[in-house]
Amino acid sequence: MHSNRSEIGTGVDVAARDLADRFAEASRAVARAQAAQARVLADAADLGMRRVAELVSTSSREAELPFRALAAELGVAANMSDRTVQRRMNDAAVLEESFPATFEAWDAGRVSAGHVAVVLEHGLPLTDTQARAEFEVQAVARAEETTPGRLGTALARIAEALQPRTLTERHREARASRGACVRDIGDGMAEFSTIQPAVLAHAMHDRITQQAQAIKKADPTDTRTLDQIRADLVADILLTTTPTVETGAGMSDGFGGLGAIRGIVNVTVPALALAGVTDEPGELVGRCPIDPATARALAGHATGWDRVLADPITGCVLAVDRYTPSADMKRFLRARDQHCRFPGCRQTAHRCDRDHTLDYALGGETSTCNLACLCKRHHTLKGETGWTVRQLGGGILEWTSPGGHVYIDKPPPAVHFTPNTEPPPF
Ligand SMILES: [Zn+2]
């Protein structure tokens, strides 16, 4: 039966073909638009670099500032993080400079942003100009006829064949990129990952696998999957054991060593949820919601309590006090701002500077109406580029970009209310 086909007998599904043609054309339009966006970013990078070149003093810290100010100008205008925009400005500049044919194919909609990212990933490690040019010829030809996923495999092989340096040399350099990071993935979960030399990474995975298997064997009633036990082991090991390195950090409390260092997280919990009246989630401050049971357990182990009084309508923080009285602006600001107050930035408040909005030296008061949390990056942006800020009261900041755009940043609401007919338990 071919009743759903428009041209019975020819075997051609015209409706499907039409959708495929429209989809391909729309995808080419998306690619062309993204290429146009990248051209703007490349222009911005170009302007940034010309401004850097005009600087009289070029300490490494100042050398980046015109660039950063521009990234912020573009980022805030498009509701994007200025860090992301700065990274994409760099990528666009590199693409224009080193992979011009790829950029042209992108302009024409023949390859997508996904293909371009793969070309950059595998082409950038080729530092030899000749090798890179040869690589690009092959890369563009392949990109135009396959998916980014398959392109990656092909380009890895091509790049390896063109790589004039030995694996030993490259590995020595790649080791410098090792690191560890955490990424929120929703539902109160986050992913912790680490980049390691391959030997160490596989050894780490093998060790927790063997340990997990041993646990399974010792207790057949354990219902956790092998993967769940691996995750539990990683948490146990990282949070409780003491690294062998001795730095002297934490010595003052008499325990000494890196083992004395504890992880710190800031959590807000709505009072009614804490009392078990509602099931509202808590929040890992500035990051993501966490489930109420975890929030209550953490609150139960906290040594000191900050009581935060919030405006019931706006959720803005009005005052903070402590049951042991020592009300203090730092705690107030941390509770009010929760994170860096540059538009779009989420750097948590305990890693921020407390900035005098109107400079202390210019008569600015040390009061909460003239203080705001700013991360290092945005503190510098405010102090040393054309970005300016003033406070409008209630913790509301008005930012003006060097380009003359004005942006309002309001403090995040500290508490959330759910309808509840029961009287509160306090
Ligand atoms: Zn910031």
Residues whose N, C-alpha, C, O or C-beta is under 5 A from the ligand:
A	BS01	ZN	C340 F342 C345 Q347 C375 H378
